[in-house]
Amino acid sequence: MIGEAVFLAGMVMIFIGAVYDVIASIGMLRFDDFYLRAHAATVGTIGGAVLPIFGAGLVALVSPWLGALRYFLTGIALTTGVLILLTAPTGSHSLVSAVYFGRIGRPPRLVVDHLAEDLPVRKDVEELVREHEDLPGEEGEARFVFRRVRR
C-alpha cells in the first residue's frame, strides 16, 4: 500500500515537472526581455528538472525488480536534485547580475530600480575598458572589444 502511494507520488512529480518544462519553454519563447527569459529558464530548471529527478528517485525506491540497485539510484537522484537546487539559482543570479552591472543589452524595464539607487557607480570599469582598448595587437589577431550601452 505504501509502495503504491510512493510510486504514485513519484509519477505525479514527473508529470508536474513536464508541465513546468512546457511553461518554461512558452516563457522562453514569449518573453522579450533577457531578465524575464532568465527567470523562465530558472523555473524550467528548478521545476522541470528537480521535480522529475526526485520523482524518478521515488519510483526507483519502490521498484522491487531493481533489487539493491534501487537504493543506489534513489541516492543518486536525490543528490543530483539537491545539487541542481543549490547551483541553478546561484548561476542564474550570477549571470543576470553580470548582465545588469555590465550594462550589456537593453536595461530592464523597471518602475523603481533599487540597485541603481543603492550601489555607487563604478569608475574602475571604465578605466579597465580604456586600458584594454589601447592594447597593441598583431595584425589579423583577434582582439577583445568592449561595448558599452549608454542609457
The 8 nearest C-alpha neighbors of each residue, nearest first, counted from 0:
[[1, 3, 2, 4, 5, 6, 7, 61],
 [2, 0, 4, 3, 5, 6, 61, 7],
 [1, 3, 5, 0, 4, 61, 6, 62],
 [2, 4, 6, 0, 1, 5, 7, 61],
 [3, 5, 7, 1, 6, 2, 8, 0],
 [6, 4, 8, 2, 7, 3, 9, 1],
 [5, 7, 3, 58, 9, 4, 8, 2],
 [6, 8, 4, 10, 9, 5, 3, 11],
 [9, 7, 5, 11, 6, 10, 4, 12],
 [54, 10, 8, 12, 6, 57, 58, 7],
 [9, 11, 13, 7, 12, 8, 54, 14],
 [12, 10, 14, 8, 13, 9, 15, 7],
 [13, 11, 54, 15, 9, 10, 14, 50],
 [12, 14, 51, 10, 16, 11, 54, 15],
 [13, 15, 11, 17, 16, 12, 10, 18],
 [16, 14, 18, 12, 17, 13, 11, 19],
 [17, 15, 47, 19, 13, 51, 14, 50],
 [16, 18, 20, 14, 15, 19, 47, 21],
 [17, 19, 15, 21, 16, 20, 22, 14],
 [20, 18, 47, 16, 22, 17, 21, 46],
 [21, 19, 47, 17, 23, 43, 18, 22],
 [20, 22, 18, 24, 19, 23, 25, 17],
 [21, 23, 19, 25, 20, 24, 26, 18],
 [24, 22, 43, 26, 39, 20, 25, 21],
 [23, 25, 27, 21, 26, 22, 20, 28],
 [26, 24, 28, 22, 23, 27, 29, 21],
 [27, 25, 23, 29, 24, 28, 39, 30],
 [26, 28, 24, 36, 25, 29, 30, 39],
 [29, 27, 25, 26, 30, 24, 31, 36],
 [28, 30, 26, 27, 25, 31, 36, 24],
 [31, 29, 26, 32, 27, 36, 28, 35],
 [30, 32, 29, 33, 36, 35, 28, 27],
 [31, 33, 35, 34, 30, 36, 107, 105],
 [34, 32, 36, 35, 37, 31, 30, 107],
 [33, 35, 37, 36, 32, 38, 95, 107],
 [36, 34, 38, 37, 32, 33, 30, 39],
 [37, 35, 39, 33, 27, 38, 34, 30],
 [36, 38, 40, 34, 35, 39, 33, 41],
 [37, 39, 35, 41, 36, 40, 42, 34],
 [40, 38, 36, 23, 42, 41, 37, 26],
 [41, 39, 43, 37, 38, 42, 36, 23],
 [40, 42, 44, 38, 43, 39, 45, 37],
 [43, 41, 39, 45, 44, 40, 46, 38],
 [44, 42, 47, 23, 40, 20, 41, 46],
 [45, 43, 41, 48, 47, 42, 46, 40],
 [44, 46, 42, 49, 43, 48, 47, 41],
 [47, 45, 43, 19, 16, 50, 42, 48],
 [46, 48, 16, 43, 20, 19, 44, 45],
 [49, 47, 44, 51, 45, 46, 50, 52],
 [48, 50, 80, 52, 45, 51, 46, 47],
 [49, 51, 53, 16, 52, 12, 46, 48],
 [52, 50, 13, 54, 16, 53, 49, 12],
 [51, 53, 55, 49, 54, 50, 76, 80],
 [54, 52, 56, 50, 51, 55, 77, 76],
 [9, 55, 53, 51, 12, 57, 56, 52],
 [56, 54, 58, 52, 57, 53, 51, 59],
 [57, 55, 73, 53, 59, 76, 54, 58],
 [56, 58, 60, 54, 9, 55, 59, 5],
 [59, 57, 55, 6, 9, 60, 56, 61],
 [60, 58, 56, 62, 69, 57, 61, 55],
 [59, 61, 57, 69, 58, 62, 73, 56],
 [60, 62, 59, 2, 58, 63, 6, 57],
 [63, 61, 59, 64, 60, 65, 58, 69],
 [64, 62, 65, 66, 61, 69, 60, 59],
 [63, 65, 66, 62, 69, 61, 67, 68],
 [66, 64, 69, 63, 68, 62, 67, 59],
 [67, 65, 68, 64, 63, 69, 62, 70],
 [68, 66, 69, 70, 65, 71, 63, 64],
 [67, 69, 71, 66, 65, 70, 72, 73],
 [68, 70, 72, 59, 60, 65, 67, 71],
 [71, 69, 73, 72, 68, 74, 67, 60],
 [70, 72, 68, 74, 69, 73, 75, 67],
 [73, 71, 69, 75, 74, 70, 76, 68],
 [74, 72, 56, 70, 76, 75, 71, 60],
 [75, 73, 71, 77, 72, 76, 78, 70],
 [74, 76, 78, 72, 73, 77, 79, 71],
 [77, 75, 73, 56, 79, 74, 78, 52],
 [76, 78, 80, 74, 79, 75, 53, 73],
 [79, 77, 75, 81, 80, 76, 74, 82],
 [78, 80, 82, 76, 77, 81, 75, 83],
 [81, 79, 49, 77, 83, 78, 82, 52],
 [80, 82, 84, 78, 83, 79, 77, 85],
 [83, 81, 85, 79, 84, 80, 86, 78],
 [82, 84, 80, 86, 85, 81, 87, 79],
 [85, 83, 81, 82, 86, 87, 80, 45],
 [84, 86, 82, 83, 87, 81, 88, 89],
 [85, 87, 89, 83, 88, 84, 90, 82],
 [86, 88, 90, 89, 83, 84, 91, 85],
 [89, 87, 91, 90, 86, 92, 85, 41],
 [90, 88, 92, 86, 87, 91, 93, 85],
 [89, 91, 93, 87, 92, 88, 86, 94],
 [90, 92, 88, 94, 93, 89, 87, 95],
 [91, 93, 89, 95, 90, 94, 88, 96],
 [94, 92, 90, 96, 91, 95, 97, 89],
 [93, 95, 91, 97, 92, 96, 90, 98],
 [94, 96, 98, 92, 97, 93, 99, 91],
 [95, 97, 99, 93, 98, 94, 100, 92],
 [98, 96, 94, 100, 95, 99, 101, 93],
 [97, 99, 101, 95, 103, 96, 100, 102],
 [100, 98, 96, 102, 97, 101, 95, 103],
 [101, 99, 102, 97, 98, 96, 103, 95],
 [102, 100, 98, 103, 99, 97, 147, 96],
 [103, 101, 99, 100, 98, 148, 104, 147],
 [102, 104, 98, 101, 148, 105, 99, 147],
 [105, 103, 102, 106, 148, 98, 33, 99],
 [104, 106, 107, 103, 102, 148, 32, 33],
 [105, 107, 104, 108, 102, 99, 103, 150],
 [108, 106, 109, 105, 34, 32, 33, 99],
 [109, 107, 106, 110, 32, 105, 112, 111],
 [110, 108, 111, 107, 112, 106, 113, 115],
 [109, 111, 112, 108, 107, 113, 115, 106],
 [112, 110, 109, 113, 116, 115, 114, 108],
 [113, 111, 114, 115, 109, 116, 110, 117],
 [112, 114, 116, 115, 117, 111, 118, 109],
 [115, 113, 117, 116, 112, 118, 111, 119],
 [116, 114, 113, 112, 117, 118, 119, 120],
 [115, 117, 113, 114, 118, 112, 119, 111],
 [118, 116, 114, 115, 113, 119, 112, 120],
 [117, 119, 115, 114, 116, 120, 113, 121],
 [118, 120, 121, 117, 115, 116, 114, 122],
 [119, 121, 122, 118, 115, 123, 124, 117],
 [122, 120, 123, 124, 119, 125, 118, 100],
 [121, 123, 124, 125, 120, 126, 127, 119],
 [122, 124, 126, 125, 121, 127, 128, 120],
 [125, 123, 127, 126, 122, 121, 128, 101],
 [124, 126, 128, 127, 123, 122, 129, 121],
 [127, 125, 123, 129, 124, 128, 130, 122],
 [126, 128, 124, 130, 125, 129, 123, 131],
 [127, 129, 125, 131, 126, 130, 132, 124],
 [130, 128, 126, 132, 127, 131, 125, 133],
 [131, 129, 127, 128, 133, 132, 126, 134],
 [132, 130, 128, 134, 133, 129, 127, 143],
 [131, 133, 129, 130, 134, 128, 144, 145],
 [132, 134, 131, 130, 135, 129, 128, 136],
 [135, 133, 131, 132, 136, 130, 142, 129],
 [136, 134, 133, 137, 132, 131, 142, 138],
 [137, 135, 134, 140, 138, 142, 141, 139],
 [136, 138, 140, 139, 135, 141, 142, 134],
 [137, 139, 140, 136, 141, 135, 142, 134],
 [138, 140, 137, 141, 136, 142, 135, 143],
 [141, 139, 137, 138, 142, 136, 143, 135],
 [140, 142, 139, 143, 136, 137, 138, 144],
 [143, 141, 144, 140, 136, 132, 134, 139],
 [142, 144, 145, 141, 131, 132, 146, 134],
 [143, 145, 142, 146, 132, 131, 128, 141],
 [146, 144, 128, 143, 147, 132, 131, 129],
 [145, 147, 144, 148, 103, 128, 102, 101],
 [148, 146, 149, 145, 102, 103, 101, 104],
 [147, 149, 102, 103, 150, 146, 104, 105],
 [150, 148, 147, 102, 146, 105, 103, 106],
 [149, 148, 106, 105, 102, 147, 104, 103]]
